[in-house]
Amino acid sequence: MKSTTNQENDLDVLAALAEPLRQSFYGFVTASTGPVSRDEAAEALGVSRQVAAYHLDRLADDGLLDVEFRRLTGRVGPGAGRPSKLYLRSENTYAVSIPPRRYELAARILLEATDEGDLDSEVINEVARRTGRQIGVDGLASAFARTGFDAAVENGETRFRNCPFHVLRDQDLLTTCGMNLALVQGMIEGSGSDATASLAPEDGYCCVRLDRAFGG
């Protein structure tokens, strides 16, 4: 995972999303629960496979999508056919602010202070929970959208396809996941919901999930 720090480069990358159709392709891929093929994207947006390939490859070249290859038929060996090119949300992080801000740096300092014992993680979690209560007063769906969790309902549960603190996990997974959980618990309390949030780390998802369905 790459976290970019050059604001001009980030702006160049994000400019790719100014093209409406390309933005639609990006939205379709990132909203999908798994990797997307060119054919699936073309059908969903009502364009030719060639047009889909062009925009998806452009998004991949710009670092906004990741690519993997897989045989969709499940067959192997001679005659199984060529693997399909699939697209999924990139783990790269891009940020642009005017004037420049360094909130990520501040967060890293807080996590490092916690790791050294100078700042109790319980204090961080309480602040996160209190912040969550304030955000949750307008309802969970609004809170999830506002915080960027990208909520999706799967098997009756609410899963989060994005972690707002993703770039901090490698530095301190325990503190970051605890902060995530406290924030979501606070949003539940603020919304008046009786949902239960728990830690359930899984590749491709935020470490927190809810025991019931709430739209994003």
N, CA, C and O of each residue as an XYZ file, in Angstrom:
864
protein
N       0.853     -1.201      0.000
C       0.000      0.000      0.000
C       0.878      1.236      0.000
O       1.808      1.353      0.797
N       0.575      2.152     -0.897
C       1.343      3.386     -0.996
C       0.502      4.541     -0.500
O      -0.653      4.701     -0.895
N       1.087      5.338      0.362
C       0.444      6.567      0.808
C       1.208      7.731      0.209
O       2.371      7.943      0.551
N       0.581      8.491     -0.677
C       1.294      9.557     -1.352
C       1.330     10.796     -0.498
O       0.413     11.062      0.278
N       2.412     11.562     -0.650
C       2.549     12.780      0.135
C       2.763     14.001     -0.743
O       2.723     15.128     -0.249
N       2.992     13.797     -2.044
C       3.185     14.902     -2.960
C       1.829     15.370     -3.453
O       1.158     14.666     -4.207
N       1.426     16.554     -3.029
C       0.075     17.016     -3.331
C      -0.154     17.221     -4.826
O      -1.257     16.986     -5.319
N       0.883     17.661     -5.557
C       0.719     17.847     -6.998
C       0.474     16.508     -7.690
O      -0.374     16.414     -8.577
N       1.214     15.473     -7.288
C       1.003     14.152     -7.869
C      -0.387     13.625     -7.537
O      -1.057     13.047     -8.393
N      -0.816     13.824     -6.301
C      -2.145     13.377     -5.900
C      -3.214     14.073     -6.729
O      -4.181     13.444     -7.160
N      -3.041     15.355     -6.950
C      -4.023     16.111     -7.721
C      -4.090     15.603     -9.149
O      -5.173     15.516     -9.727
N      -2.929     15.263     -9.730
C      -2.907     14.718    -11.087
C      -3.674     13.404    -11.157
O      -4.427     13.166    -12.101
N      -3.478     12.553    -10.152
C      -4.168     11.264    -10.135
C      -5.666     11.456    -10.001
O      -6.442     10.859    -10.747
N      -6.076     12.285     -9.055
C      -7.509     12.487     -8.818
C      -8.190     13.198     -9.978
O      -9.407     13.104    -10.133
N      -7.416     13.907    -10.795
C      -7.996     14.579    -11.960
C      -8.582     13.576    -12.936
O      -9.463     13.915    -13.726
N      -8.095     12.334    -12.884
C      -8.636     11.296    -13.763
C     -10.118     11.070    -13.499
O     -10.851     10.648    -14.393
N     -10.558     11.344    -12.286
C     -11.961     11.131    -11.936
C     -12.858     12.281    -12.367
O     -14.072     12.231    -12.166
N     -12.269     13.320    -12.960
C     -13.081     14.439    -13.438
C     -13.904     14.028    -14.658
O     -14.940     14.631    -14.938
N     -13.453     13.012    -15.381
C     -14.198     12.515    -16.545
C     -15.399     11.720    -16.020
O     -15.197     10.723    -15.329
N     -16.627     12.117    -16.318
C     -17.821     11.517    -15.699
C     -17.924     10.002    -15.884
O     -18.233      9.287    -14.931
N     -17.670      9.505    -17.093
C     -17.805      8.071    -17.320
C     -16.746      7.294    -16.533
O     -17.030      6.236    -15.972
N     -15.528      7.829    -16.499
C     -14.473      7.163    -15.741
C     -14.814      7.159    -14.255
O     -14.537      6.187    -13.553
N     -15.401      8.223    -13.789
C     -15.828      8.288    -12.391
C     -16.887      7.222    -12.110
O     -16.908      6.621    -11.036
N     -17.765      6.996    -13.089
C     -18.799      5.975    -12.927
C     -18.193      4.582    -12.857
O     -18.638      3.745    -12.072
N     -17.177      4.333    -13.676
C     -16.488      3.051    -13.616
C     -15.831      2.858    -12.246
O     -15.915      1.784    -11.652
N     -15.188      3.896    -11.765
C     -14.536      3.815    -10.460
C     -15.565      3.521     -9.365
O     -15.336      2.686     -8.490
N     -16.690      4.215     -9.430
C     -17.743      3.999     -8.441
C     -18.304      2.588     -8.495
O     -18.593      1.991     -7.458
N     -18.460      2.050     -9.710
C     -18.984      0.698     -9.844
C     -18.034     -0.332     -9.241
O     -18.457     -1.235     -8.520
N     -16.745     -0.187     -9.545
C     -15.767     -1.148     -9.034
C     -15.665     -1.078     -7.513
O     -15.660     -2.110     -6.842
N     -15.584      0.125     -6.972
C     -15.393      0.263     -5.523
C     -16.644     -0.128     -4.741
O     -16.553     -0.469     -3.561
N     -17.808     -0.082     -5.383
C     -19.044     -0.485     -4.701
C     -19.282     -1.982     -4.785
O     -20.156     -2.504     -4.091
N     -18.528     -2.683     -5.615
C     -18.706     -4.123     -5.795
C     -18.067     -4.875     -4.630
O     -17.093     -4.411     -4.038
N     -18.619     -6.027     -4.314
C     -18.115     -6.808     -3.189
C     -16.897     -7.651     -3.562
O     -16.266     -8.241     -2.686
N     -16.561     -7.714     -4.845
C     -15.397     -8.478     -5.289
C     -14.827     -7.870     -6.551
O     -15.373     -6.895     -7.067
N     -13.736     -8.429     -7.059
C     -13.137     -7.926     -8.304
C     -14.134     -7.943     -9.452
O     -15.012     -8.804     -9.511
N     -13.992     -6.990    -10.358
C     -14.938     -6.790    -11.459
C     -14.233     -7.021    -12.799
O     -13.103     -6.573    -12.996
N     -14.896     -7.711    -13.705
C     -14.339     -7.932    -15.036
C     -14.741     -6.799    -15.968
O     -15.633     -6.009    -15.657
N     -14.077     -6.730    -17.106
C     -14.436     -5.721    -18.106
C     -15.866     -5.909    -18.590
O     -16.593     -4.934    -18.778
N     -16.270     -7.155    -18.792
C     -17.619     -7.424    -19.282
C     -18.671     -6.972    -18.276
O     -19.690     -6.392    -18.651
N     -18.420     -7.239    -16.996
C     -19.376     -6.832    -15.961
C     -19.510     -5.317    -15.917
O     -20.618     -4.788    -15.825
N     -18.382     -4.623    -15.981
C     -18.414     -3.164    -15.932
C     -19.096     -2.593    -17.169
O     -19.875     -1.645    -17.072
N     -18.802     -3.169    -18.328
C     -19.408     -2.684    -19.574
C     -20.923     -2.844    -19.535
O     -21.655     -1.934    -19.924
N     -21.399     -4.011    -19.062
C     -22.840     -4.250    -18.993
C     -23.506     -3.310    -17.992
O     -24.589     -2.784    -18.250
N     -22.855     -3.102    -16.855
C     -23.444     -2.256    -15.817
C     -23.591     -0.809    -16.276
O     -24.558     -0.142    -15.907
N     -22.648     -0.315    -17.072
C     -22.679      1.081    -17.491
C     -23.221      1.262    -18.898
O     -23.325      2.389    -19.383
N     -23.568      0.164    -19.557
C     -24.196      0.257    -20.872
C     -23.273      0.755    -21.964
O     -23.685      1.529    -22.829
N     -22.003      0.307    -21.929
C     -21.046      0.709    -22.960
C     -20.381     -0.546    -23.516
O     -20.606     -1.648    -23.015
N     -19.566     -0.376    -24.548
C     -18.879     -1.516    -25.143
C     -17.750     -2.006    -24.243
O     -17.287     -1.291    -23.355
N     -17.323     -3.228    -24.491
C     -16.224     -3.790    -23.716
C     -14.936     -2.994    -23.937
O     -14.127     -2.847    -23.021
N     -14.753     -2.483    -25.149
C     -13.554     -1.707    -25.463
C     -13.515     -0.406    -24.651
O     -12.468     -0.015    -24.135
N     -14.655      0.244    -24.551
C     -14.728      1.479    -23.757
C     -14.462      1.174    -22.288
O     -13.749      1.916    -21.612
N     -15.034      0.086    -21.800
C     -14.807     -0.298    -20.407
C     -13.333     -0.571    -20.154
O     -12.774     -0.131    -19.150
N     -12.703     -1.308    -21.082
C     -11.284     -1.641    -20.928
C     -10.434     -0.377    -20.875
O      -9.508     -0.282    -20.069
N     -10.744      0.583    -21.723
C      -9.958      1.823    -21.769
C     -10.013      2.557    -20.437
O      -8.977      2.947    -19.898
N     -11.206      2.747    -19.909
C     -11.350      3.525    -18.676
C     -10.823      2.750    -17.465
O     -10.202      3.339    -16.580
N     -11.062      1.457    -17.417
C     -10.570      0.665    -16.291
C      -9.049      0.619    -16.270
O      -8.434      0.718    -15.209
N      -8.446      0.467    -17.444
C      -6.980      0.444    -17.504
C      -6.394      1.802    -17.151
O      -5.334      1.881    -16.531
N      -7.073      2.859    -17.539
C      -6.604      4.195    -17.180
C      -6.631      4.381    -15.656
O      -5.698      4.936    -15.075
N      -7.700      3.916    -15.023
C      -7.801      4.012    -13.574
C      -6.722      3.164    -12.893
O      -6.176      3.551    -11.859
N      -6.425      2.012    -13.484
C      -5.366      1.158    -12.933
C      -3.995      1.796    -13.123
O      -3.162      1.765    -12.218
N      -3.760      2.377    -14.304
C      -2.477      3.040    -14.560
C      -2.257      4.209    -13.608
O      -1.126      4.490    -13.212
N      -3.331      4.884    -13.245
C      -3.226      6.027    -12.331
C      -3.136      5.603    -10.869
O      -2.965      6.444     -9.986
N      -3.251      4.301    -10.611
C      -3.136      3.820     -9.239
C      -4.420      3.851     -8.444
O      -4.405      3.643     -7.231
N      -5.541      4.111     -9.115
C      -6.819      4.167     -8.410
C      -7.485      2.801     -8.309
O      -8.342      2.594     -7.450
N      -7.103      1.869     -9.173
C      -7.604      0.501     -9.118
C      -6.423     -0.463     -9.136
O      -5.377     -0.169     -9.714
N      -6.601     -1.611     -8.499
C      -5.635     -2.695     -8.590
C      -6.133     -3.723     -9.601
O      -7.321     -3.766     -9.919
N      -5.225     -4.543    -10.100
C      -5.558     -5.533    -11.123
C      -5.110     -6.914    -10.661
O      -4.044     -7.070    -10.065
N      -5.941     -7.914    -10.946
C      -5.544     -9.301    -10.744
C      -6.075    -10.128    -11.911
O      -7.007     -9.713    -12.599
N      -5.483    -11.285    -12.127
C      -5.885    -12.159    -13.224
C      -6.384    -13.482    -12.649
O      -5.759    -14.074    -11.770
N      -7.548    -13.936    -13.178
C      -8.136    -15.168    -12.678
C      -9.032    -15.785    -13.743
O      -9.696    -15.068    -14.492
N      -9.052    -17.115    -13.812
C      -9.980    -17.805    -14.713
C     -11.349    -17.846    -14.046
O     -11.508    -18.443    -12.981
N     -12.328    -17.217    -14.668
C     -13.653    -17.126    -14.073
C     -14.415    -18.439    -14.184
O     -15.378    -18.654    -13.448
N     -13.996    -19.331    -15.101
C     -14.687    -20.607    -15.257
C     -14.339    -21.589    -14.161
O     -15.068    -22.556    -13.940
N     -13.233    -21.354    -13.469
C     -12.798    -22.283    -12.445
C     -12.024    -23.464    -12.982
O     -11.507    -24.271    -12.210
N     -11.938    -23.578    -14.310
C     -11.200    -24.689    -14.920
C      -9.702    -24.390    -14.946
O      -9.290    -23.230    -14.938
N      -8.893    -25.455    -14.976
C      -7.448    -25.319    -15.050
C      -6.908    -26.246    -16.115
O      -7.605    -27.146    -16.583
N      -5.654    -26.022    -16.499
C      -5.017    -26.895    -17.464
C      -5.303    -26.494    -18.893
O      -5.934    -25.464    -19.130
N      -4.845    -27.295    -19.862
C      -5.053    -27.003    -21.282
C      -6.536    -26.871    -21.616
O      -7.360    -27.666    -21.165
N      -6.856    -25.866    -22.404
C      -8.243    -25.647    -22.798
C      -9.061    -24.864    -21.808
O     -10.245    -24.620    -22.037
N      -8.446    -24.460    -20.697
C      -9.196    -23.718    -19.673
C      -9.406    -22.266    -20.062
O     -10.222    -21.569    -19.460
N      -8.655    -21.799    -21.089
C      -8.811    -20.416    -21.511
C      -7.902    -19.475    -20.758
O      -7.317    -19.828    -19.735
N      -7.795    -18.263    -21.286
C      -6.922    -17.273    -20.666
C      -7.577    -16.681    -19.421
O      -8.796    -16.519    -19.379
N      -6.778    -16.360    -18.414
C      -7.336    -15.702    -17.228
C      -7.928    -14.337    -17.588
O      -7.417    -13.641    -18.465
N      -8.990    -13.971    -16.913
C      -9.620    -12.670    -17.135
C      -8.918    -11.604    -16.302
O      -8.428    -11.875    -15.205
N      -8.879    -10.396    -16.835
C      -8.316     -9.269    -16.111
C      -9.406     -8.673    -15.236
O     -10.451     -8.259    -15.737
N      -9.169     -8.628    -13.943
C     -10.165     -8.155    -12.986
C      -9.658     -6.909    -12.272
O      -8.455     -6.729    -12.085
N     -10.592     -6.059    -11.878
C     -10.259     -4.774    -11.267
C     -10.896     -4.683     -9.883
O     -12.018     -5.143     -9.675
N     -10.176     -4.090     -8.949
C     -10.685     -3.892     -7.597
C     -10.111     -2.602     -7.016
O      -9.154     -2.035     -7.544
N     -10.704     -2.165     -5.942
C     -10.273     -0.922     -5.301
C      -8.801     -1.002     -4.916
O      -8.353     -2.002     -4.354
N      -8.057      0.046     -5.219
C      -6.651      0.102     -4.846
C      -6.515      0.459     -3.376
O      -7.365      1.145     -2.807
N      -5.429     -0.017     -2.766
C      -5.143      0.354     -1.381
C      -4.306      1.623     -1.304
O      -3.999      2.093     -0.208
N      -3.932      2.185     -2.451
C      -3.216      3.456     -2.437
C      -4.083      4.537     -1.817
O      -5.307      4.509     -1.941
N      -3.457      5.476     -1.161
C      -4.173      6.573     -0.523
C      -3.732      7.893     -1.141
O      -2.540      8.179     -1.245
N      -4.713      8.692     -1.548
C      -4.429      9.996     -2.133
C      -5.201     11.054     -1.357
O      -6.351     10.840     -0.972
N      -4.560     12.193     -1.131
C      -5.217     13.261     -0.382
C      -4.781     14.613     -0.923
O      -3.604     14.849     -1.196
N      -5.754     15.484     -1.068
C      -5.471     16.846     -1.513
C      -6.211     17.810     -0.601
O      -7.416     17.667     -0.396
N      -5.513     18.775     -0.058
C      -6.157     19.815      0.738
C      -5.487     21.148      0.428
O      -4.279     21.222      0.204
N      -6.295     22.184      0.422
C      -5.790     23.524      0.133
C      -6.281     24.454      1.240
O      -7.489     24.632      1.397
N      -5.357     25.060      2.023
C      -3.907     24.837      1.996
C      -3.558     23.454      2.525
O      -4.419     22.792      3.104
N      -2.303     22.991      2.343
C      -1.925     21.651      2.773
C      -2.113     21.442      4.274
O      -1.773     22.302      5.087
N      -2.663     20.276      4.619
C      -2.809     19.881      6.017
C      -2.097     18.552      6.215
O      -1.868     17.819      5.254
N      -1.749     18.242      7.446
C      -1.034     17.014      7.732
C      -1.689     16.280      8.895
O      -1.043     15.978      9.898
N      -2.991     15.997      8.744
C      -3.706     15.311      9.803
C      -3.166     13.902     10.016
O      -3.141     13.411     11.145
N      -2.735     13.251      8.945
C      -2.188     11.909      9.065
C      -0.935     11.924      9.937
O      -0.723     11.014     10.738
N      -0.116     12.944      9.783
C       1.090     13.062     10.594
C       0.730     13.201     12.065
O       1.348     12.574     12.925
N      -0.274     14.025     12.350
C      -0.706     14.201     13.737
C      -1.187     12.879     14.325
O      -0.894     12.558     15.476
N      -1.933     12.110     13.517
C      -2.429     10.818     13.989
C      -1.278      9.857     14.258
O      -1.301      9.117     15.241
N      -0.270      9.867     13.385
C       0.882      8.982     13.587
C       1.623      9.336     14.879
O       2.088      8.452     15.599
N       1.726     10.622     15.159
C       2.385     11.057     16.397
C       1.613     10.554     17.613
O       2.208     10.101     18.591
N       0.282     10.638     17.545
C      -0.538     10.162     18.651
C      -0.362      8.663     18.861
O      -0.255      8.195     19.995
N      -0.333      7.909     17.757
C      -0.174      6.466     17.868
C       1.199      6.106     18.431
O       1.328      5.187     19.239
N       2.219      6.837     17.995
C       3.559      6.553     18.499
C       3.655      6.872     19.981
O       4.299      6.145     20.737
N       3.014      7.961     20.398
C       3.002      8.321     21.817
C       2.307      7.240     22.633
O       2.736      6.912     23.739
N       1.233      6.690     22.081
C       0.519      5.615     22.761
C       1.401      4.387     22.897
O       1.447      3.748     23.948
N       2.108      4.066     21.803
C       2.975      2.890     21.794
C       4.088      3.013     22.831
O       4.544      2.009     23.378
N       4.518      4.228     23.098
C       5.588      4.458     24.069
C       5.054      4.604     25.497
O       5.819      4.777     26.446
N       3.735      4.532     25.627
C       3.141      4.585     26.949
C       2.855      5.985     27.449
O       2.473      6.162     28.606
N       3.033      6.986     26.596
C       2.822      8.364     27.036
C       1.370      8.807     26.888
O       0.983      9.859     27.397
N       0.577      8.011     26.197
C      -0.827      8.357     26.006
C      -1.635      7.074     26.100
O      -1.441      6.158     25.301
N      -2.523      7.001     27.051
C      -3.293      5.791     27.301
C      -4.263      5.552     26.151
O      -4.997      6.457     25.755
N      -4.265      4.318     25.609
C      -5.179      3.989     24.512
C      -6.630      4.102     24.951
O      -7.508      4.350     24.123
N      -6.897      3.921     26.248
C      -8.270      4.075     26.733
C      -8.755      5.510     26.562
O      -9.937      5.750     26.316
N      -7.840      6.451     26.693
C      -8.206      7.851     26.491
C      -8.560      8.088     25.018
O      -9.552      8.747     24.707
N      -7.732      7.540     24.116
C      -8.008      7.674     22.673
C      -9.362      7.072     22.343
O     -10.149      7.676     21.616
N      -9.644      5.876     22.876
C     -10.904      5.209     22.574
C     -12.095      5.985     23.112
O     -13.146      6.031     22.473
N     -11.941      6.585     24.265
C     -13.038      7.370     24.825
C     -13.308      8.606     23.970
O     -14.462      8.968     23.740
N     -12.244      9.249     23.502
C     -12.418     10.405     22.613
C     -13.077      9.961     21.312
O     -13.971     10.640     20.806
N     -12.641      8.821     20.766
C     -13.225      8.308     19.527
C     -14.708      7.993     19.727
O     -15.535      8.279     18.861
N     -15.031      7.404     20.869
C     -16.428      7.050     21.146
C     -17.278      8.309     21.297
O     -18.405      8.368     20.805
N     -16.742      9.293     21.965
C     -17.468     10.554     22.135
C     -17.685     11.235     20.787
O     -18.756     11.778     20.517
N     -16.657     11.197     19.948
C     -16.783     11.769     18.601
C     -17.836     11.017     17.805
O     -18.623     11.622     17.077
N     -17.848      9.686     17.946
C     -18.835      8.874     17.252
C     -20.259      9.216     17.649
O     -21.154      9.240     16.804
N     -20.472      9.481     18.938
C     -21.821      9.849     19.398
C     -22.299     11.126     18.716
O     -23.465     11.242     18.339
N     -21.391     12.074     18.565
C     -21.760     13.340     17.921
C     -22.101     13.121     16.444
O     -23.038     13.722     15.919
N     -21.336     12.264     15.789
C     -21.573     12.001     14.366
C     -22.841     11.184     14.153
O     -23.520     11.336     13.138
N     -23.159     10.313     15.118
C     -24.262      9.377     14.936
C     -25.647      9.944     15.129
O     -26.631      9.248     14.876
N     -25.760     11.181     15.566
C     -27.095     11.719     15.869
C     -27.985     11.825     14.634
O     -29.208     11.862     14.764
N     -27.402     11.874     13.452
C     -28.196     11.968     12.226
C     -28.526     10.605     11.633
O     -29.064     10.519     10.529
N     -28.206      9.542     12.362
C     -28.504      8.191     11.891
C     -27.256      7.464     11.424
O     -26.273      8.090     11.027
N     -27.300      6.146     11.472
C     -26.124      5.352     11.146
C     -25.725      5.449      9.680
O     -24.541      5.568      9.364
N     -26.702      5.398      8.786
C     -26.363      5.460      7.362
C     -25.606      6.743      7.046
O     -24.607      6.722      6.327
N     -26.086      7.863      7.586
C     -25.417      9.139      7.373
C     -24.037      9.148      8.022
O     -23.082      9.680      7.455
N     -23.933      8.558      9.211
C     -22.653      8.528      9.926
C     -21.620      7.719      9.164
O     -20.460      8.122      9.065
N     -22.037      6.568      8.620
C     -21.109      5.730      7.871
C     -20.613      6.455      6.618
O     -19.432      6.388      6.276
N     -21.526      7.146      5.944
C     -21.137      7.869      4.737
C     -20.194      9.022      5.078
O     -19.226      9.274      4.360
N     -20.479      9.710      6.162
C     -19.681     10.870      6.552
C     -18.258     10.475      6.936
O     -17.313     11.216      6.662
N     -18.101      9.321      7.564
C     -16.790      8.894      8.027
C     -16.041      8.053      7.003
O     -14.875      7.721      7.216
N     -16.691      7.701      5.895
C     -16.006      6.989      4.826
C     -15.851      5.503      5.044
O     -14.977      4.889      4.433
N     -16.668      4.899      5.893
C     -16.543      3.468      6.150
C     -16.980      2.614      4.957
O     -16.555      1.464      4.839
N     -17.822      3.158      4.072
C     -18.306      2.424      2.896
C     -19.020      1.146      3.331
O     -18.538      0.035      3.109
N     -20.182      1.335      3.956
C     -20.932      0.213      4.517
C     -21.572     -0.639      3.429
O     -22.042     -0.119      2.417
N     -21.585     -1.953      3.645
C     -22.234     -2.886      2.726
C     -22.878     -3.991      3.550
O     -22.298     -4.469      4.525
N     -24.080     -4.392      3.152
C     -24.793     -5.454      3.855
C     -24.442     -6.794      3.219
O     -24.621     -6.985      2.017
N     -23.940     -7.717      4.033
C     -23.584     -9.049      3.561
C     -24.026    -10.076      4.594
O     -23.608    -10.028      5.751
N     -24.877    -11.007      4.162
C     -25.360    -12.076      5.042
C     -25.989    -11.533      6.320
O     -25.797    -12.080      7.407
N     -26.742    -10.449      6.170
C     -27.458     -9.897      7.308
C     -26.628     -9.042      8.231
O     -27.149     -8.505      9.209
N     -25.325     -8.900      7.941
C     -24.448     -8.066      8.747
C     -24.058     -6.822      7.951
O     -24.193     -6.787      6.728
N     -23.578     -5.816      8.654
C     -23.006     -4.647      7.989
C     -21.496     -4.750      8.055
O     -20.904     -4.775      9.134
N     -20.883     -4.811      6.880
C     -19.427     -4.858      6.772
C     -18.948     -3.513      6.234
O     -19.705     -2.803      5.572
N     -17.716     -3.169      6.512
C     -17.145     -1.919      6.041
C     -16.010     -2.224      5.066
O     -15.024     -2.870      5.420
N     -16.170     -1.746      3.829
C     -15.178     -2.041      2.796
C     -14.035     -1.040      2.788
O     -13.116     -1.142      1.976
N     -14.097     -0.077      3.690
C     -12.996      0.884      3.794
C     -12.731      1.186      5.261
O     -13.652      1.319      6.067
N     -11.457      1.290      5.582
C     -11.055      1.676      6.940
C     -10.595      3.131      6.905
O      -9.615      3.436      6.226
N     -11.263      4.032      7.607
C     -10.856      5.446      7.594
C      -9.433      5.659      8.098
O      -8.808      6.671      7.781
N      -8.918      4.712      8.881
C      -7.577      4.834      9.450
C      -6.604      3.839      8.819
O      -5.632      3.421      9.449
N      -6.873      3.471      7.582
C      -6.125      2.392      6.925
C      -4.612      2.593      6.967
O      -3.869      1.655      7.256
N      -4.153      3.807      6.683
C      -2.708      4.039      6.588
C      -2.011      3.942      7.942
O      -0.782      3.925      7.997
N      -2.766      3.880      9.027
C      -2.163      3.815     10.361
C      -2.049      2.389     10.892
O      -1.387      2.156     11.903
N      -2.689      1.434     10.217
C      -2.748      0.075     10.768
C      -1.372     -0.573     10.894
O      -1.089     -1.265     11.871
N      -0.521     -0.341      9.896
C       0.788     -0.982      9.939
C       1.635     -0.481     11.100
O       2.516     -1.192     11.583
N       1.368      0.743     11.549
C       2.146      1.301     12.649
C       1.687      0.746     13.994
O       2.508      0.435     14.857
N       0.386      0.626     14.165
C      -0.132      0.128     15.440
C      -1.529     -0.432     15.202
O      -2.530      0.274     15.321
N      -1.571     -1.721     14.863
C      -2.839     -2.365     14.524
C      -3.801     -2.371     15.703
O      -4.986     -2.085     15.537
N      -3.303     -2.695     16.888
C      -4.159     -2.821     18.068
C      -4.843     -1.496     18.403
O      -6.051     -1.452     18.634
N      -4.059     -0.423     18.426
C      -4.627      0.882     18.752
C      -5.580      1.357     17.667
O      -6.642      1.905     17.960
N      -5.197      1.144     16.408
C      -6.027      1.614     15.303
C      -7.364      0.899     15.272
O      -8.403      1.534     15.094
N      -7.349     -0.431     15.444
C      -8.606     -1.177     15.443
C      -9.460     -0.815     16.659
O     -10.685     -0.748     16.560
N      -8.820     -0.582     17.797
C      -9.560     -0.168     18.977
C     -10.237      1.181     18.769
O     -11.365      1.396     19.214
N      -9.541      2.080     18.094
C     -10.100      3.393     17.797
C     -11.277      3.271     16.829
O     -12.291      3.953     16.979
N     -11.127      2.388     15.830
C     -12.208      2.129     14.889
C     -13.453      1.625     15.602
O     -14.557      2.122     15.380
N     -13.259      0.629     16.461
C     -14.388      0.034     17.172
C     -15.074      1.061     18.057
O     -16.302      1.142     18.078
N     -14.290      1.847     18.787
C     -14.866      2.857     19.671
C     -15.652      3.897     18.886
O     -16.714      4.335     19.328
N     -15.140      4.294     17.729
C     -15.840      5.275     16.895
C     -17.183      4.736     16.437
O     -18.193      5.436     16.516
N     -17.204      3.490     15.956
C     -18.459      2.890     15.488
C     -19.426      2.692     16.650
O     -20.622      2.943     16.502
N     -18.930      2.247     17.799
C     -19.802      2.090     18.963
C     -20.422      3.422     19.364
O     -21.589      3.486     19.750
N     -19.631      4.479     19.269
C     -20.162      5.801     19.579
C     -21.247      6.219     18.597
O     -22.255      6.800     18.999
N     -21.053      5.930     17.318
C     -22.063      6.275     16.321
C     -23.352      5.499     16.568
O     -24.446      6.033     16.385
N     -23.225      4.248     16.979
C     -24.411      3.450     17.309
C     -25.159      4.087     18.476
O     -26.382      4.225     18.436
N     -24.429      4.470     19.501
C     -25.047      5.097     20.667
C     -25.704      6.425     20.293
O     -26.820      6.716     20.723
N     -25.004      7.224     19.492
C     -25.548      8.516     19.092
C     -26.806      8.406     18.251
O     -27.676      9.276     18.299
N     -26.898      7.321     17.473
C     -28.066      7.134     16.602
C     -29.252      6.532     17.340
O     -30.378      6.554     16.843
N     -28.992      5.987     18.545
C     -30.067      5.343     19.290
C     -30.332      3.914     18.849
O     -31.327      3.319     19.263
N     -29.471      3.355     18.025
C     -29.644      1.990     17.540
C     -29.246      0.990     18.622
O     -28.472      1.306     19.526
N     -29.794     -0.229     18.511
C     -29.396     -1.285     19.435
C     -28.483     -2.297     18.753
O     -28.358     -3.432     19.214
N     -27.845     -1.891     17.654
C     -26.904     -2.764     16.958
C     -25.672     -3.001     17.828
O     -25.378     -2.222     18.734
N     -24.969     -4.072     17.543
C     -23.744     -4.408     18.262
C     -22.578     -4.434     17.293
O     -22.637     -5.098     16.258
N     -21.514     -3.709     17.630
C     -20.303     -3.698     16.816
C     -19.258     -4.579     17.482
O     -19.153     -4.626     18.708
N     -18.493     -5.270     16.662
C     -17.454     -6.142     17.199
C     -16.252     -6.141     16.273
O     -16.353     -5.761     15.106
N     -15.115     -6.569     16.800
C     -13.906     -6.687     16.001
C     -13.901     -8.050     15.315
O     -14.041     -9.086     15.965
N     -13.739     -8.034     14.000
C     -13.671     -9.270     13.223
C     -12.799     -9.003     12.003
O     -13.313     -8.911     10.888
N     -11.485     -8.878     12.198
C     -10.583     -8.548     11.090
C     -10.655     -9.577      9.968
O     -10.700    -10.782     10.216
N     -10.666     -9.089      8.739
C     -10.686     -9.948      7.552
C     -10.117     -9.159      6.388
O     -10.422     -7.977      6.229
N      -9.299     -9.797      5.579
C      -8.698     -9.117      4.431
C      -9.774     -8.500      3.552
O     -10.791     -9.130      3.260
N      -9.542     -7.269      3.136
C     -10.477     -6.579      2.257
C     -11.559     -5.808      2.975
O     -12.379     -5.150      2.333
N     -11.579     -5.876      4.303
C     -12.611     -5.188      5.076
C     -11.973     -4.445      6.249
O     -10.851     -4.735      6.663
N     -12.723     -3.482      6.765
C     -12.356     -2.863      8.033
C     -12.475     -3.926      9.120
O     -13.188     -4.913      8.942
N     -11.790     -3.736     10.236
C     -11.763     -4.739     11.306
C     -13.061     -4.791     12.109
O     -13.221     -5.670     12.956
N     -13.994     -3.863     11.859
C     -15.236     -3.786     12.626
C     -16.412     -4.228     11.763
O     -16.457     -3.938     10.567
N     -17.350     -4.922     12.366
C     -18.588     -5.256     11.676
C     -19.769     -5.109     12.639
O     -19.601     -5.133     13.858
N     -20.970     -4.956     12.063
C     -22.194     -4.858     12.853
C     -23.014     -6.125     12.688
O     -22.932     -6.791     11.656
N     -23.799     -6.456     13.692
C     -24.561     -7.705     13.673
C     -25.879     -7.588     12.907
O     -26.672     -8.529     12.909
N     -26.121     -6.478     12.269
C     -27.360     -6.312     11.501
C     -27.141     -5.367     10.335
O     -26.085     -4.748     10.207
N     -28.147     -5.266      9.493
C     -28.004     -4.522      8.238
C     -28.338     -3.050      8.416
O     -29.375     -2.691      8.975
N     -27.439     -2.211      7.930
C     -27.682     -0.771      7.840
C     -27.073     -0.289      6.542
O     -25.914     -0.587      6.254
N     -27.836      0.451      5.752
C     -27.319      0.921      4.473
C     -26.272      1.989      4.631
O     -26.237      2.712      5.627
N     -25.390      2.081      3.600
C     -24.367      3.113      3.603
C     -24.802      4.337      2.877
O     -24.045      5.304      2.790
